[in-house]
Amino acid sequence: MVDIEQLNPRNEAALRAWWEVGRAATAYRPGKPWPAWELSRLALPADNPERGTTLIGAIDGREMIGAGLLTRPLQDNLHAANAYAYVQPTRQREGIGTALLAELEVVAAGDGRTTLQSEVYLPPGTDGGPAAFAAARGFAVANREALKELTLSHYVARRDDLAASAPVPSGYRIVTFDTVCPDEHLASYCRLLGMLLAEVPLGELDLTDSGWDEARVRAAERRLVDIGRHMLTALAIAPDGAVAGVSDVRINDADQTAGEVGITLVDPAHRGHRLGTALKLATHDLALANYPQLVSVDTANADVNVHMNAVNDALGYRTIETVLELQKKL
Ligand SMILES: CC(C)(COP(=O)(O)OP(=O)(O)OC[C@H]1O[C@@H](n2cnc3c(N)ncnc32)[C@H](O)[C@@H]1OP(=O)(O)O)[C@@H](O)C(=O)NCCC(=O)NCCS
């Protein structure tokens, strides 16, 4: 008899058992598919002004064999939630993933959410496995992305040539910071963040933009500082002082060998000057300067995002997995 139970993330023994299931269920994937324990231990119990989180476990006797996660945006997209299920490899195909998702759907619907989103990761060029599971559970593919990984030694070998071919355009300058945006750029940075979801190719994903004000940015920054997550950010400043573009690489104190790209966005009014490349060079240089032990950085981009993919290919990123972004109306 398997019980599905909500877990208190402040119960560290339960959280650890939950985390172990997720780690085991994702161990077949390349790269770093699961966060370091120290990050999960800090991040999951911490208050998050951006996202509400529910953890559930599938428990057989005293053993946790399945783990579920529901996250809900709190500042925008109040109709949406993200659901993830993980089942111990030795206990798959027993209906446990189905039971976990059913419970997450009840929690999401109870909170008024009407669109459930998720992701599955596949070896490039394959189908089946978790994609078949998601299809059987009523999810449709809403967007298709490539998960790419950069080995820092490859970056070091090519960065000087790339920098020479993509100088910072005349009149612009690049400003970098660790997590906390300088006051002088904050208002303009908020304006750019408000464009993000309208500008990033989302396929059929039902997500809409929302406003970022200074209090929202500062609250999100405070949480990152509290959990030891560094958002190494570069801003492109236009000749008139406006923030024309942003990119970041995120690295956790808990694992300083791996990073991931968060957002990259150049204001449409400032495109075509190779600011995207200049911003990415700045963040990757900053990451290497602050974390010489860094081995790899991951990023995910929609297949249709031609310009972003060209920049990433030039930096040395290579596709390691296909990401299917999934959606289901409740
Ligand atoms: C995806 C996952 C959660 C499925 O868990 P599970 O407990 O095995 O799922 P269920 O037993 O409830 O499967 C339900 C149905 O999904 C489909 N399915 C599940 N796994 C499948 C596989 N490997 N190949 C083909 N179909 C599969 C089948 O239709 C299955 O019904 P059936 O066994 O009667 O044929 C599990 O494989 C896992 O943890 N994978 C790694 C993490 C992951 O990718 N999670 C998805 C993010 S939401």
The ligand as an ORCA input file, in Angstrom:
! r2SCAN-3c Opt
* xyz 0 1
  C       8.251      9.621    -15.594
  C       8.095      8.854    -14.269
  C       7.709      9.856    -13.172
  C       6.954      7.832    -14.439
  O       6.716      7.199    -13.179
  P       5.995      5.783    -13.108
  O       5.624      5.546    -11.684
  O       6.839      4.776    -13.777
  O       4.684      6.072    -13.970
  P       3.363      5.144    -14.044
  O       3.675      3.748    -13.586
  O       2.271      5.840    -13.323
  O       3.115      5.160    -15.627
  C       1.877      5.514    -16.187
  C       1.908      5.341    -17.700
  O       2.884      6.214    -18.263
  C       3.465      5.578    -19.411
  N       4.917      5.324    -19.142
  C       5.583      5.527    -17.969
  N       6.883      5.234    -18.112
  C       7.058      4.854    -19.379
  C       8.178      4.416    -20.156
  N       9.415      4.352    -19.607
  N       8.008      4.103    -21.439
  C       6.766      4.166    -22.002
  N       5.678      4.550    -21.313
  C       5.809      4.900    -20.040
  C       2.732      4.295    -19.605
  O       1.596      4.568    -20.386
  C       2.317      3.981    -18.184
  O       1.233      3.133    -18.097
  P       1.490      1.520    -18.171
  O       2.614      1.171    -17.251
  O       0.160      0.953    -17.734
  O       1.824      1.229    -19.601
  C       9.381      8.089    -13.906
  O       9.787      7.312    -15.016
  C      10.538      8.973    -13.514
  O      10.727      9.262    -12.321
  N      11.352      9.441    -14.499
  C      12.455     10.366    -14.238
  C      11.952     11.781    -13.854
  C      11.084     12.384    -14.929
  O      11.411     12.410    -16.112
  N       9.922     12.918    -14.500
  C       9.018     13.555    -15.425
  C       8.874     14.988    -15.043
  S       7.201     15.252    -14.626
*
